[in-house]
Amino acid sequence: NDGRELRKSDGLGAPKTFVAPYDKLSRESLRETAKQFSVISTGWFELRRLPLTWLPNYARKKFFNTPHWQINGTKLLSHPGCLLSCHRPRETMLQNVKETVFSRRTTVLVTHWWEYFPNGQPDEQFISVLHEVAGWLANEADVKVISFDDIANGNFQIN
């Protein structure tokens, strides 16, 4: 049992998206993950790790310089790095998010919950930056926040 039956029975439904741990998947992992999920999200896709049959689609993605692409109905999303990170300057974080969001049709924003709690204590300043970004996303008329399920269900064009 891979957990799917449990998820179906608890009312959440089967997951449609896989977020790659540490942004790395082997060739075999990519192939199998794409069979199981409608969306794969990672930081990048390495040429040497791609299944060989994916190479024409990958070449098209590179030629057209698109951040996201598709293979056999599975949408492959790349994120622009962890824009919301304790390792980035807080003063420019919101501006970097704005610039990145406006530079592409779909932006996957990544943040890691543990960065907001160094040594088990809340970093209030960093948490306030997250709230500022969330407020901007919620109130910016030219931005629509969507879920991975929206993409998986085909309700949103990725590029």
N, C-alpha and C positions, 0 to 999 in steps of 0.2 A: 504494500500500500504506500503510495507516494504522497499521501495527504490529501489528494483531490476528493476522495470519498468523504472524508471528514469535513472538508470545506463545503461540499455540496449539502451535507446533512445539517450543518449548523446555520444554514440560511445565507451564507456569504456567496455561494456560487463558486464555480471553478475559477481560478486565477487566469487572467488573459495576458498579463504582462510579466516579464521576467527582467529584473534589474540585476545586471551582472555584478557579482561581488568583486571589488577591486578592479572593475572595468576590464576583466580578462576572461576570455573563454577560449578553449582550444578549438581546433577545427571540428573535432567530434562533438564537443559540447555545443557549438553553434548549430551544427546540423540537427542534433537531437532537440535542442531548445526550440528551434524554429518549428519543429514538428508539433510541439506541445503548446506554444504560446502565439498569440496574434501580434504581440509587440515585444521587442527586445530593446532595452535601453542600456547604453554603456557610453563610456567616454569616447571610444574610438574603435574602429575595426581594423585589425592588422592584416595586411595582405597575406603574410605567411601563415596566418591562422584560419583563413577562409576556406570553406569547401571549394574545390576547383570549379564546380558547376556555378558558383556564385560570381566568378570573376568577371563575366560580361556585365552584369548589373553593377558590380563594384566599379568597373572602368567607366561606366556611364555616370555614376555618382561623382567620381573624381573629375571627369571631363566637364560636367556641368556645375561642379563645385557646390553640390548640395549637401547639407549636413545630414539629411535623412534619406533612406532608400528602402527598397522592398525586394523581397525574394519569396516567390511562391505564396503570396498573400500575407506573409509576415512582414510587418513594418519594423525597420531597424533604425532606431533613433540614437543620435550622438548628442552628447551634451557638451557645452563649451567650457568644461572644467567646473570646479566647485566655486562659484561666484560668491556664495555665502559661506565663508570660511574664516575661522579665527586666525588663519595664516595670511589673510589679506587685510589691507588697510581699511579700517571701518569708515573713515571719512569719505572714501570714494566708492564704497560698496554699492550703495543705491544707484549712483550714477553709472557704474559699470553694468549693473543689471538693466537699467533703462536702455543704455546703448546697445547691449546685446539683444534684448528683446526686440528693439526696433530694427535691428539689422537682419532679421530673418522672420519667416512666416511662423515657425514653431520653435520655441526655445524650451528645452528641458532644464529646469532649475534644480540644482542639487544642493543639499545641505546635509550635514550629519549631526544628529541630535546631541551626541556626546561632546561636540565642540562647544556647546553652550553651557556645559557643566564641568569645567576643569576641576580636578581634584574633588569631584562630587558636589561642588558649590555652583550655584547659578552665576553666570557672567551677565549681570544685568545690562551692561552697556551693549554687549553683543546681542542679547535678546531684544533690546530696544531697536537695534538695526533691523533684525528680522521682522519686527512689528512694523517698522517704517516701510520696508519692502512690501510686506503683505498689504498694508494700507494703500500703497501706490498701485499695486496690482488690482486691488478691489475697486479703486476709484478712477483709474485711467480709462477714459472713454474709448481709446483706440486699442485697448488690450482686452483680450478675452482669456480667462483662466479656464483651462479644460483639463479633464482627467485622462489618464492612460486608457480608461474604458471608452471615452469618446473616440479616441484614435482607433482602438481595437474594433469598435463597432462601425467604423467607417463614417463617423459623423463629422470628421474634420480632415481637411487636406493637409498633409504634413509639410509639403514644400510649395 
